Amino acid sequence: MEESLYLLIPISVLLVFIIGAMFWWALRSGQYDDLEGPAYRILFDDQDELGRKEEEKNAGADEEEQLQKP
């Protein structure tokens, strides 16, 4: 039983340092700078895309009308 602790304790300490280093890297690289922005972008991207598609359709229809008028 004690022999397994000689292996498990150093492995757990090493794992803690690795996880801490990964967390520190994530903080320094800006992973947690904007936590709410991506959630709002997901909600509003579809509306913007639909609006652009409608504008493109309307613009295409306007161009066809202008070509047919003369």
Protein Blocks (a to p, Z undefined) as FASTA:
>chain_A
ZZmmmmmmmmmmmmmmmmmmmmmmmmmnopmmpmmlmmmmmmmmmmmmmmmmmmmmmmmm
mmmmmmmmZZ
